[in-house]
């Protein structure tokens, strides 16, 4: 996609390391555009338009995949010194193996952002783990999106309804979901890293300092609230 020519620095296919890491589903490209679509006056611009993007393919063309590929992706992120990882995926149940992979990435300095989930109920995994920075979805009328999962594990809320971003082939489309909210926060995490934060605790603290609660929403719906990027880059 033209939005990524300047920023895509590499990647890894955890499903089959011998194959390309190119997106054959659309979801990952849409997420990437929100994080770091280049600022060129065309299409969309990402939250952190100068961030280096690495595509870590852990799901197949249908958006499905096993636990092993997700764990391999997290380990790759940790071993390759990623500062921020976006996990716009989830499952209703967690496993000790997923949490172990999250802890490994955390020890290696990776700030992992994870989607809360789209079932309107409790937070999905890996977002429910304390090692992840969990993100719920904000609607345009400044309420929590009806589909957004919520719970005490939610750390922040970000726009997740009618989000326009890049799709494979050079085009654009609008999607909704906590998958769309999470890359807003991952981009903000990249900005926090650029200002000197390193590791999940430092990134989380920097984002909290720049956050404002949304009136009318509970802590379980929004965590610390919406982050103001301008407060991060001063």
Buried (B, 14 or more C-beta within 10 A) or exposed (E): BEBBEBBBEEBBBBBEEEEEBEBBBBBBBBBBBBBBBBEEEEBBBBBBBEBBBBBBBBBBEEEEBEBEBBBBBBBBBBEBEBBBBBBBBBBEEBEEEBBBBBBBBBEBBBBBBBBBBBBEEBBBBBBBBEBBBBBBBBBEEEBBBEBBBBBEBBBBBBBBBEBBBBBBEEEBEEBBBBBBBBBBBBBBBBBBBBEEBEBBEBBBEBBBEBBEBBEEBEEBBBBBBBBBBEEBEE
